[in-house]
């Protein structure tokens, strides 16, 4: 499995659902992120698609995308996240 640094440096644009950690909370994570970054993540039949709003993608967009894929990296992501993403992650964790 790729680590946070690798994922942030070259984030994949499409990811099969089989590679997403904790599928049980996926819909909630996507919802949180798409509120913060309009239409950043799409869900298709083959998996998730990432459509950053900026070129190059901002750190906030990359962190949000990685969090959707790898919520197991939340502690590391929190260290780099802006206040909005931090609130989303904490809210998600408290709701679980």
KOLROLO-945277 format. One record per atom (N, C-alpha, C, O): x, y, z; atom name; residue number from 0. Coordinates in steps of 0.05 Angstrom, whole numbers, plus 32768, in hexadecimal, padded with zeros to 4 digits. Each point is the difference from the previous one (the first is absolute). Example, Ala and Ser with C-alpha at 12.3 -4.5 7.8 and 13.67 -1.06 7.14 Angstrom:
<sites>
<site <8108,7F8E,809C>,'N',0> <site <7FEE,8018,8000>,'CA',0> <site <8012,8018,8000>,'C',0> <site <8015,8000,800D>,'O',0> <site <7FE4,8015,7FE5>,'N',1> <site <8010,8018,8001>,'CA',1> <site <7FF1,8016,800E>,'C',1> <site <800A,8016,8004>,'O',1> 
</sites>
This chain:
<sites>
<site <8011,7FE8,8000>,'N',0> <site <7FEF,8018,8000>,'CA',0> <site <8011,8019,8000>,'C',0> <site <8015,8001,800D>,'O',0> <site <7FE3,8013,7FE5>,'N',1> <site <8010,8018,7FFD>,'CA',1> <site <7FFE,8011,801A>,'C',1> <site <7FEB,8000,800D>,'O',1> <site <802A,800E,7FF9>,'N',2> <site <8000,8011,8018>,'CA',2> <site <7FF6,801C,7FF9>,'C',2> <site <7FFB,8006,7FE9>,'O',2> <site <8002,800A,802C>,'N',3> <site <7FF4,801B,7FFC>,'CA',3> <site <8011,8011,7FED>,'C',3> <site <7FF6,800D,7FEE>,'O',3> <site <8024,7FF3,8016>,'N',4> <site <8012,8011,7FEF>,'CA',4> <site <7FFD,7FF8,7FE3>,'C',4> <site <7FFD,8012,7FEF>,'O',4> <site <8003,7FD4,800B>,'N',5> <site <7FFE,7FF7,7FE4>,'CA',5> <site <7FE5,8008,7FF5>,'C',5> <site <7FFE,8009,7FE9>,'O',5> <site <7FED,7FF3,8026>,'N',6> <site <7FE5,8007,7FF7>,'CA',6> <site <7FFD,801E,7FFA>,'C',6> <site <7FF3,8008,7FED>,'O',6> <site <801A,8009,8024>,'N',7> <site <7FFE,801D,7FFC>,'CA',7> <site <8011,8009,7FE8>,'C',7> <site <7FF8,8012,7FF2>,'O',7> <site <801E,7FE1,800A>,'N',8> <site <8012,8007,7FEA>,'CA',8> <site <7FF4,7FF8,7FE4>,'C',8> <site <8003,800F,7FED>,'O',8> <site <7FF1,7FDA,8012>,'N',9> <site <7FF4,7FF7,7FE7>,'CA',9> <site <7FE5,7FF2,8005>,'C',9> <site <7FFE,7FE8,7FFF>,'O',9> <site <7FEE,8028,8007>,'N',10> <site <7FE6,7FF4,8006>,'CA',10> <site <7FF3,7FF3,7FE7>,'C',10> <site <8001,800C,7FEA>,'O',10> <site <7FF4,7FDD,801A>,'N',11> <site <7FF2,7FF3,7FE9>,'CA',11> <site <7FE6,800F,7FF9>,'C',11> <site <7FF3,800B,8012>,'O',11> <site <8006,7FF5,7FD5>,'N',12> <site <7FE7,800E,7FF9>,'CA',12> <site <7FE8,7FED,8001>,'C',12> <site <7FE9,800A,8002>,'O',12> <site <801B,7FDC,7FFC>,'N',13> <site <7FEB,7FEC,8002>,'CA',13> <site <8009,7FEA,8012>,'C',13> <site <8017,7FF7,7FFF>,'O',13> <site <7FD7,8000,8013>,'N',14> <site <8007,7FEB,8013>,'CA',14> <site <7FE9,7FEC,8001>,'C',14> <site <7FE9,8008,8005>,'O',14> <site <801C,7FDF,7FF7>,'N',15> <site <7FEB,7FEC,8003>,'CA',15> <site <7FF7,7FFE,801D>,'C',15> <site <8010,8004,8012>,'O',15> <site <7FD7,7FF6,7FF2>,'N',16> <site <7FF5,7FFE,801B>,'CA',16> <site <800F,7FEC,8011>,'C',16> <site <8002,8003,8019>,'O',16> <site <8009,7FE9,7FDB>,'N',17> <site <800F,7FEB,800E>,'CA',17> <site <8019,800B,800E>,'C',17> <site <800B,7FF4,8012>,'O',17> <site <7FFE,8024,7FE5>,'N',18> <site <8018,800C,800C>,'CA',18> <site <7FFA,8015,8015>,'C',18> <site <8012,800C,800B>,'O',18> <site <7FD4,7FFA,7FFA>,'N',19> <site <7FF8,8014,8013>,'CA',19> <site <7FFF,7FF3,801C>,'C',19> <site <7FF4,7FEB,8003>,'O',19> <site <8018,8022,8011>,'N',20> <site <8000,7FF6,801B>,'CA',20> <site <7FE5,8008,800D>,'C',20> <site <7FF7,8017,7FFD>,'O',20> <site <7FFE,7FD8,8013>,'N',21> <site <7FE7,8005,800F>,'CA',21> <site <7FE9,8008,7FEE>,'C',21> <site <7FF7,8017,8001>,'O',21> <site <8000,7FD8,7FEE>,'N',22> <site <7FEA,8006,7FEE>,'CA',22> <site <7FE6,8007,800E>,'C',22> <site <7FF0,800F,7FF6>,'O',22> <site <800D,7FE7,8023>,'N',23> <site <7FE8,8005,800F>,'CA',23> <site <7FFA,801E,8004>,'C',23> <site <7FE9,8007,8004>,'O',23> <site <802B,800A,7FFD>,'N',24> <site <7FFC,801D,8004>,'CA',24> <site <8006,8010,7FE7>,'C',24> <site <8001,8019,8002>,'O',24> <site <8002,7FDA,7FE8>,'N',25> <site <8008,800E,7FE7>,'CA',25> <site <7FEC,8016,7FF8>,'C',25> <site <8009,8017,7FFA>,'O',25> <site <7FDE,7FE4,8006>,'N',26> <site <7FEC,8014,7FF8>,'CA',26> <site <8002,8019,8011>,'C',26> <site <7FFE,8016,7FF6>,'O',26> <site <8006,7FE6,8024>,'N',27> <site <8002,8017,8012>,'CA',27> <site <8019,8010,7FFA>,'C',27> <site <7FFF,8019,8000>,'O',27> <site <8018,7FDA,7FFC>,'N',28> <site <8018,800E,7FF9>,'CA',28> <site <7FFE,8010,7FE6>,'C',28> <site <8009,8017,7FFE>,'O',28> <site <7FEC,7FDC,7FEE>,'N',29> <site <7FFC,800E,7FE6>,'CA',29> <site <7FEE,8018,8004>,'C',29> <site <8005,8015,7FF5>,'O',29> <site <7FE6,7FE8,801A>,'N',30> <site <7FEE,8017,8005>,'CA',30> <site <800F,8017,800E>,'C',30> <site <7FFD,8017,7FF7>,'O',30> <site <8012,7FE3,801E>,'N',31> <site <800F,8015,800E>,'CA',31> <site <8013,800E,7FEC>,'C',31> <site <8000,8019,7FFF>,'O',31> <site <800E,7FD8,7FF1>,'N',32> <site <8014,800C,7FEE>,'CA',32> <site <7FF2,8010,7FEA>,'C',32> <site <800A,8015,7FF8>,'O',32> <site <7FE1,7FE1,7FFD>,'N',33> <site <7FF2,800E,7FEA>,'CA',33> <site <7FF3,801A,800A>,'C',33> <site <7FFA,8011,7FF0>,'O',33> <site <8000,7FF1,802A>,'N',34> <site <7FF7,8019,800B>,'CA',34> <site <8017,8014,8001>,'C',34> <site <7FFC,8017,7FFA>,'O',34> <site <801B,7FDF,800E>,'N',35> <site <8018,8012,8002>,'CA',35> <site <800A,8009,7FE5>,'C',35> <site <8008,8017,7FFC>,'O',35> <site <7FF8,7FD6,7FF1>,'N',36> <site <800B,8004,7FE5>,'CA',36> <site <7FEC,7FF6,7FEC>,'C',36> <site <7FFE,7FE8,7FFB>,'O',36> <site <7FF2,802A,7FFA>,'N',37> <site <7FEA,7FF8,7FEF>,'CA',37> <site <8008,7FEC,7FEA>,'C',37> <site <8012,8004,7FF1>,'O',37> <site <7FDF,7FE6,800F>,'N',38> <site <8003,7FEC,7FEB>,'CA',38> <site <801C,7FF5,7FFD>,'C',38> <site <8009,7FF9,7FEA>,'O',38> <site <8006,8005,802C>,'N',39> <site <801C,7FF7,7FFF>,'CA',39> <site <8001,7FE2,7FFA>,'C',39> <site <8012,7FF6,7FF3>,'O',39> <site <7FDA,7FFB,8018>,'N',40> <site <8000,7FE3,7FFE>,'CA',40> <site <7FE7,7FF6,7FF4>,'C',40> <site <7FEA,8007,8008>,'O',40> <site <8019,7FE7,7FE4>,'N',41> <site <7FE9,7FF3,7FF4>,'CA',41> <site <8001,7FE3,8006>,'C',41> <site <8015,7FF4,8003>,'O',41> <site <7FD3,8000,7FFF>,'N',42> <site <7FFE,7FE3,8005>,'CA',42> <site <7FF4,7FF3,7FE7>,'C',42> <site <7FE9,8007,7FF9>,'O',42> <site <8026,7FE7,7FFB>,'N',43> <site <7FF6,7FF2,7FE8>,'CA',43> <site <7FFE,7FE3,8006>,'C',43> <site <8005,7FF7,8016>,'O',43> <site <7FF3,7FFA,7FD6>,'N',44> <site <7FFC,7FE3,8004>,'CA',44> <site <801B,7FF2,8004>,'C',44> <site <8001,7FEB,800D>,'O',44> <site <8014,8020,7FE8>,'N',45> <site <801A,7FF3,8003>,'CA',45> <site <8011,800B,8017>,'C',45> <site <8015,7FF4,8007>,'O',45> <site <7FE2,8021,8006>,'N',46> <site <800F,800B,8016>,'CA',46> <site <7FFC,801E,8004>,'C',46> <site <7FEC,800B,7FF8>,'O',46> <site <8029,8001,8013>,'N',47> <site <7FFF,801D,8006>,'CA',47> <site <8011,800F,7FEC>,'C',47> <site <8015,7FF6,7FF7>,'O',47> <site <7FE1,8022,8002>,'N',48> <site <800F,8011,7FED>,'CA',48> <site <8005,801B,800E>,'C',48> <site <7FEF,800B,800D>,'O',48> <site <8029,7FFE,7FF0>,'N',49> <site <8009,8019,800C>,'CA',49> <site <8002,8015,7FEA>,'C',49> <site <800E,7FFD,7FEC>,'O',49> <site <7FE4,801A,8018>,'N',50> <site <8000,8016,7FED>,'CA',50> <site <8006,8019,800E>,'C',50> <site <7FEE,800F,8008>,'O',50> <site <802C,7FF7,7FFC>,'N',51> <site <8008,8018,800F>,'CA',51> <site <7FF6,8019,7FF1>,'C',51> <site <7FFE,8001,7FE8>,'O',51> <site <7FFC,8014,8028>,'N',52> <site <7FF6,8019,7FF5>,'CA',52> <site <8017,8012,7FF6>,'C',52> <site <7FFB,8013,7FF1>,'O',52> <site <801D,7FE7,8018>,'N',53> <site <8017,8011,7FF9>,'CA',53> <site <8015,7FF0,7FF2>,'C',53> <site <8003,7FE7,8004>,'O',53> <site <800D,8026,7FEB>,'N',54> <site <8016,7FF3,7FF2>,'CA',54> <site <8019,8011,8005>,'C',54> <site <8002,8016,7FF5>,'O',54> <site <8011,7FE0,801A>,'N',55> <site <8000,7FE6,800E>,'CA',55> <site <7FED,7FFF,8018>,'C',55> <site <7FF9,8015,800A>,'O',55> <site <7FFF,7FD4,7FFE>,'N',56> <site <7FEF,7FFD,8018>,'CA',56> <site <800D,800C,8019>,'C',56> <site <8018,7FFE,8004>,'O',56> <site <7FD8,800F,800C>,'N',57> <site <800A,800B,8019>,'CA',57> <site <8006,7FEA,8014>,'C',57> <site <7FF7,7FEA,7FFD>,'O',57> <site <8018,801D,8017>,'N',58> <site <8006,7FED,8015>,'CA',58> <site <7FE6,7FF8,800E>,'C',58> <site <7FFC,7FE9,8007>,'O',58> <site <7FF2,802A,7FFD>,'N',59> <site <7FE6,7FFA,800D>,'CA',59> <site <7FF0,7FEB,7FEF>,'C',59> <site <7FF4,7FEE,800C>,'O',59> <site <800C,8015,7FDA>,'N',60> <site <7FF2,7FED,7FEF>,'CA',60> <site <800D,7FE4,8001>,'C',60> <site <7FF2,7FEC,8002>,'O',60> <site <8029,8014,7FFE>,'N',61> <site <800E,7FE6,8001>,'CA',61> <site <7FFB,7FF2,801B>,'C',61> <site <7FFC,7FE8,8001>,'O',61> <site <8006,8028,8015>,'N',62> <site <7FFB,7FF4,801A>,'CA',62> <site <7FE4,7FF5,8003>,'C',62> <site <7FFC,7FEA,800B>,'O',62> <site <7FF0,8025,7FEB>,'N',63> <site <7FE4,7FF7,8002>,'CA',63> <site <7FFC,7FE6,7FF0>,'C',63> <site <7FF3,7FEE,800A>,'O',63> <site <8019,8011,7FDE>,'N',64> <site <7FFE,7FE8,7FF0>,'CA',64> <site <800D,7FE8,800E>,'C',64> <site <7FF4,7FEA,8001>,'O',64> <site <8024,801A,8009>,'N',65> <site <800D,7FEA,800E>,'CA',65> <site <7FF0,7FF7,8018>,'C',65> <site <7FFF,7FE8,8006>,'O',65> <site <7FF5,802B,8009>,'N',66> <site <7FF1,7FF8,8017>,'CA',66> <site <7FE8,7FEF,7FF8>,'C',66> <site <7FF9,7FED,800E>,'O',66> <site <7FFA,8019,7FDC>,'N',67> <site <7FE9,7FF0,7FF7>,'CA',67> <site <800A,7FE3,7FFB>,'C',67> <site <7FF2,7FED,8007>,'O',67> <site <8025,8011,7FEC>,'N',68> <site <800B,7FE6,7FFA>,'CA',68> <site <800B,7FF1,8018>,'C',68> <site <7FFD,7FE8,8002>,'O',68> <site <8011,8027,800F>,'N',69> <site <800F,7FF4,8016>,'CA',69> <site <7FFA,800D,801A>,'C',69> <site <8012,800E,800B>,'O',69> <site <7FD6,7FEF,8001>,'N',70> <site <7FFA,800C,8019>,'CA',70> <site <8012,7FF5,8017>,'C',70> <site <8001,800C,8015>,'O',70> <site <800D,7FDE,7FE5>,'N',71> <site <8012,7FF5,8014>,'CA',71> <site <8019,8012,8003>,'C',71> <site <800F,7FFD,8013>,'O',71> <site <7FF4,8016,7FDB>,'N',72> <site <8016,8014,8002>,'CA',72> <site <7FF7,801A,800C>,'C',72> <site <800E,8014,7FFE>,'O',72> <site <7FDA,7FEC,800F>,'N',73> <site <7FF5,8019,800A>,'CA',73> <site <8013,800F,8013>,'C',73> <site <8002,8019,7FFD>,'O',73> <site <800B,7FDA,8014>,'N',74> <site <8012,800E,8013>,'CA',74> <site <8016,800F,7FF1>,'C',74> <site <8006,8017,8007>,'O',74> <site <8005,7FDD,7FE5>,'N',75> <site <8015,800E,7FF0>,'CA',75> <site <7FF4,8016,7FEF>,'C',75> <site <800C,8015,7FFD>,'O',75> <site <7FDC,7FE7,7FF8>,'N',76> <site <7FF3,8014,7FF0>,'CA',76> <site <7FF9,8018,8011>,'C',76> <site <8002,8017,7FF8>,'O',76> <site <7FF5,7FE4,8021>,'N',77> <site <7FF9,8016,8012>,'CA',77> <site <8017,8013,8004>,'C',77> <site <7FFC,8019,8003>,'O',77> <site <801C,7FDD,7FFE>,'N',78> <site <8018,8011,8004>,'CA',78> <site <8004,8014,7FE9>,'C',78> <site <800C,8015,8005>,'O',78> <site <7FEA,7FE4,7FE3>,'N',79> <site <8005,8011,7FE9>,'CA',79> <site <7FE7,800F,7FF7>,'C',79> <site <8002,8013,7FF0>,'O',79> <site <7FE7,7FE5,801A>,'N',80> <site <7FE6,800A,7FF6>,'CA',80> <site <7FFA,801D,8009>,'C',80> <site <8009,8009,8015>,'O',80> <site <7FE7,8005,7FDB>,'N',81> <site <7FF6,801A,8008>,'CA',81> <site <7FE9,7FFB,8014>,'C',81> <site <7FF8,7FE9,8005>,'O',81> <site <7FFE,802D,8007>,'N',82> <site <7FED,7FFD,8016>,'CA',82> <site <7FE6,7FF3,7FF6>,'C',82> <site <7FF3,7FF1,800F>,'O',82> <site <8005,8014,7FD8>,'N',83> <site <7FE7,7FF4,7FF6>,'CA',83> <site <8002,7FE2,7FFE>,'C',83> <site <7FED,7FF2,8008>,'O',83> <site <8028,8004,7FEC>,'N',84> <site <8004,7FE3,7FFE>,'CA',84> <site <8003,7FF4,801C>,'C',84> <site <7FF6,7FEA,8005>,'O',84> <site <8018,8023,800C>,'N',85> <site <8003,7FF6,801C>,'CA',85> <site <7FE5,7FFC,800C>,'C',85> <site <7FFA,7FEC,800D>,'O',85> <site <7FF4,8028,7FF1>,'N',86> <site <7FE5,7FFF,800B>,'CA',86> <site <7FF1,7FE8,7FF4>,'C',86> <site <7FF1,7FF2,800E>,'O',86> <site <8012,800B,7FD8>,'N',87> <site <7FF2,7FEA,7FF2>,'CA',87> <site <8009,7FE5,800B>,'C',87> <site <7FF0,7FEE,8005>,'O',87> <site <802A,800F,7FFE>,'N',88> <site <800B,7FE6,8009>,'CA',88> <site <7FF7,7FFB,801D>,'C',88> <site <7FF8,7FEA,8006>,'O',88> <site <800A,802A,800B>,'N',89> <site <7FF8,7FFD,801C>,'CA',89> <site <7FE2,7FF9,8001>,'C',89> <site <7FF7,7FEF,800F>,'O',89> <site <7FF9,8020,7FE1>,'N',90> <site <7FE3,7FFA,8000>,'CA',90> <site <7FFA,7FE4,7FF6>,'C',90> <site <7FEE,7FF3,800C>,'O',90> <site <8020,8004,7FE1>,'N',91> <site <7FFC,7FE5,7FF6>,'CA',91> <site <8008,7FEC,8015>,'C',91> <site <7FF1,7FED,8005>,'O',91> <site <8026,8017,8008>,'N',92> <site <8009,7FED,8014>,'CA',92> <site <7FEC,7FFF,8018>,'C',92> <site <7FFB,7FEB,800B>,'O',92> <site <7FFB,802D,7FFD>,'N',93> <site <7FED,8000,8016>,'CA',93> <site <7FE6,7FF3,7FFA>,'C',93> <site <7FF2,7FF5,8011>,'O',93> <site <8006,800B,7FD5>,'N',94> <site <7FE7,7FF5,7FF8>,'CA',94> <site <8001,7FE2,7FFC>,'C',94> <site <7FEB,7FF3,7FFC>,'O',94> <site <802C,8001,8004>,'N',95> <site <8003,7FE3,7FFC>,'CA',95> <site <7FF9,7FF0,8018>,'C',95> <site <8002,7FE8,7FFF>,'O',95> 
</sites>
